[in-house]
Each structure stands twice: as C-alpha cells, then as structure tokens.
Amino acid sequence: MKSAKNKRTKPGFTKADLAAVSDNPEWTKEDFAKAKTFSGTFPDLAKTIRRRGPQKTPTKQPVSLRLSPDVIEHYKAKGPGWQSQIDDDLRKIANRAKKRKAS
C-alpha cells in the first residue's frame, strides 16, 4: 500500500510532488486581478521584441482537413514543410483541372 505521502491527489501528481512546489501556490482571483501584461510591466523590452509583419498576399486560409494516415505519413517523411507540400500538390491538381475545363 502506498504511504499517505505519495498518495495521488490529482492525476499524475502525488502529495510529495505538490509539496515540492508549494512555494508556488495556485493563483487566486485577486492574483489574476492584480496581474499586469508583459508590455505593461516591461514596456521598453516589449518594444524591442520583433513582431511578425502583415502576411504577404495571397494569404492562406486555415482549414480542418481529415487525411488518411498513409497520406500524412508520406508527406511527413519528406521532412519540414510537409503541409506546404500538400498545398503545392493540391494547387497543381486544381490548376490542371482548371486548364482542362477551359479547353
């Protein structure tokens, strides 16, 4: 039987785990109310952080797409940028279909 010290109080954490971080208690509503943003606390530093600029046209639209596991495995095996490769391949197919329809 586990000792009371190691009894799990939350999934994945024992009382000993929680005691080890007890100097960092959960925030209360008052703590959240007093909290300041990073830019409010460090305005000069916040100004030096680079932000991503406006997206170049044409912008891509986020979509949710369900693909077969073998298709995902094939593209992931190609390495970084596999989502862009899917986009490129679909664009080529769409352009070919558009050309066939026009002729």
SEVODO-515199 format. One record per residue (C-alpha): residue number from 1; residue in three letters; z negated, x, y. Coordinates in Angstrom, 2 decimals. Each point is the difference from the previous one (the first is absolute). Layout:
<nodes>
NODE pos code      up    east   north
NODE NUM  ala       Z       X       Y
...
</nodes>
This chain:
<nodes>
NODE pos code      up    east   north
NODE   1  met    0.00    0.00    0.00
NODE   2  lys    0.83    1.23    3.50
NODE   3  ser   -2.87    0.85    2.28
NODE   4  ala   -0.57   -2.11    3.12
NODE   5  lys    1.12    2.98    2.08
NODE   6  asn    3.50   -0.10   -1.47
NODE   7  lys    0.34   -3.78   -0.30
NODE   8  arg    3.27   -1.18    1.52
NODE   9  thr   -0.44   -2.27    3.01
NODE  10  lys    3.68   -0.24    0.95
NODE  11  pro    3.09    0.70   -2.07
NODE  12  gly    0.46    3.75   -0.18
NODE  13  phe   -3.24    0.97    1.80
NODE  14  thr   -3.49    0.67   -1.35
NODE  15  lys   -3.23   -0.24    1.95
NODE  16  ala   -0.04    3.79   -0.02
NODE  17  asp    3.48    0.01    1.60
NODE  18  leu   -1.13   -2.40    2.72
NODE  19  ala   -3.19    1.99    0.59
NODE  20  ala    2.08    3.16    0.45
NODE  21  val    1.83   -1.58    2.94
NODE  22  ser   -2.91   -2.01    1.39
NODE  23  asp    0.09    1.98    3.25
NODE  24  asn    3.28   -1.80    0.69
NODE  25  pro   -0.95   -3.70   -0.18
NODE  26  glu    2.47   -2.88    0.14
NODE  27  trp    0.90   -1.13    3.50
NODE  28  thr   -1.54   -3.15    1.40
NODE  29  lys    1.67   -2.47    2.36
NODE  30  glu   -1.84    1.73    2.85
NODE  31  asp    1.42    3.38   -1.06
NODE  32  phe    3.52   -1.41    0.04
NODE  33  ala   -0.63   -1.62    3.39
NODE  34  lys   -1.09    3.38    1.46
NODE  35  ala    2.88    1.93   -1.55
NODE  36  lys    2.63    1.54    2.28
NODE  37  thr    3.62    0.77   -0.76
NODE  38  phe    1.13    3.58   -0.50
NODE  39  ser    2.03   -0.10    3.21
NODE  40  gly   -2.97   -1.48    1.86
NODE  41  thr   -2.33    2.73   -1.26
NODE  42  phe    2.41    2.95    0.27
NODE  43  pro    2.65   -1.02    2.57
NODE  44  asp    1.25    3.55    0.70
NODE  45  leu    0.36    0.80   -3.68
NODE  46  ala    1.63   -3.34   -0.72
NODE  47  lys    2.71    0.77    2.58
NODE  48  thr    0.94    3.19   -1.84
NODE  49  ile    0.65   -1.74   -3.32
NODE  50  arg    3.70   -0.53   -0.59
NODE  51  arg    1.04   -3.54   -0.60
NODE  52  arg    3.13   -1.05   -1.80
NODE  53  gly    2.70   -0.98    2.48
NODE  54  pro    2.16   -3.08   -0.14
NODE  55  gln    2.05   -0.34   -3.15
NODE  56  lys    3.66    0.93    0.27
NODE  57  thr    2.51   -2.76   -0.58
NODE  58  pro    0.88   -1.47   -2.37
NODE  59  thr   -3.53   -0.77   -1.00
NODE  60  lys   -0.78   -0.80   -3.59
NODE  61  gln   -1.78   -3.18   -0.95
NODE  62  pro   -2.98    0.06   -2.36
NODE  63  val    0.52   -2.10   -3.12
NODE  64  ser   -1.80   -0.56   -3.25
NODE  65  leu    2.29    0.66   -2.93
NODE  66  arg   -0.78   -0.19   -3.69
NODE  67  leu    1.87    2.63   -2.00
NODE  68  ser    0.09    0.80   -3.69
NODE  69  pro   -2.28    2.87   -1.07
NODE  70  asp    2.96    2.04   -1.28
NODE  71  val    1.74   -0.28    3.39
NODE  72  ile   -3.13    1.16    1.84
NODE  73  glu   -0.51    2.84   -2.48
NODE  74  his    3.63    1.12    0.49
NODE  75  tyr   -0.29    0.16    3.78
NODE  76  lys   -3.51    1.51    0.06
NODE  77  ala    1.24    2.78   -2.29
NODE  78  lys    2.34    1.04    2.82
NODE  79  gly   -3.05    0.93    2.09
NODE  80  pro   -1.04   -0.76    3.57
NODE  81  gly    2.18   -2.47    1.86
NODE  82  trp    0.68   -2.15   -3.04
NODE  83  gln   -0.37   -3.21    2.01
NODE  84  ser    2.62    1.23    2.47
NODE  85  gln    2.30    0.82   -2.93
NODE  86  ile   -0.30   -3.60   -1.22
NODE  87  asp    0.89   -1.16    3.53
NODE  88  asp    3.02    2.33    0.10
NODE  89  asp    1.25   -1.19   -3.39
NODE  90  leu   -0.41   -3.67    0.92
NODE  91  arg    1.79    0.58    3.33
NODE  92  lys    2.96    1.60   -1.84
NODE  93  ile    0.21   -2.96   -2.37
NODE  94  ala   -0.19   -2.47    2.90
NODE  95  asn    2.75    1.86    1.90
NODE  96  arg    2.27    0.04   -3.06
NODE  97  ala   -0.53   -3.74   -0.47
NODE  98  lys    0.74   -0.60    3.67
NODE  99  lys    3.28    2.00   -0.24
NODE 100  arg    1.08   -1.90   -3.13
NODE 101  lys   -0.73   -3.30    1.69
NODE 102  ala    2.02    1.02    3.10
NODE 103  ser    3.10    0.92   -2.04
</nodes>
